């Protein structure tokens, strides 16, 4: 049910004024359907709202007119100088990924290293890591579907209003082995496409190599081969997209 109680007045870039009233052409749903906030969402299965009367009807009366001035763009790309990747003054950095990222929040080492590298710049950080996660948001689903988890991932990133996003996946996905590589890449490509709306600089990061520790801990050689496959696939995507790539697997941080 909808009371016809909203009128939106706005001016487009050409200076023309438009008015939009709520009414029976609007659609409603009692369920929080995944993706309903996204452009192009199909709401044809939703019910039409019930219109009870004209704008200004009793007992509410005339609505107040509020002018919030020009509406700023939701996301603005931060200009970056040519040459090697660097963080800039005012950057808002988001770390997005699986267990590697979530555990990094315990000691803030990544933030400390990057701050030390650019000591003259004010940079803020937000860690959005989630243990055992994939580019499809599998581990974030909670009691919902995998798609719910993916939508939650996107909302959390967008609400952070990042200018730089470090995308650090591959560790959890590597347990799917060689047969899961194409599925992993498809998820990573989709995530990169959808994060483009933030206009942030995207940086791809490889998983870590497992350390070979004394027995009774197992020999990590077999799984390291899988991690190597996923690292190379991430690097291929970075090269294809012309995105910075951080190689943690081969024992050192190399960006490029």
Buried (B, 14 or more C-beta within 10 A) or exposed (E): EBBBBEEEEEEEEEEEEEEEBBBEEBBEEEEEBBBBEEEEEEEEEBEEBEBEEEBEEEEEEEEEEEEEEEEEEEBEEBEBEEEEBBBBEEBBBBBBBBBBBBEBBEEEEBBEEBBEEBEEBEBEBBBBBBBBBBBBBBBBBEEEEBEBBBBBBBEBBBEBBBBBBBBBBBBBBBEBEEEBBEBBBEBBBEBBEBBEBBBBBBBBBBBBBBEEEEEEEEEBEEBBEBBBBBBBBBBEBBEEBEBBBBBBBEEEEEEE
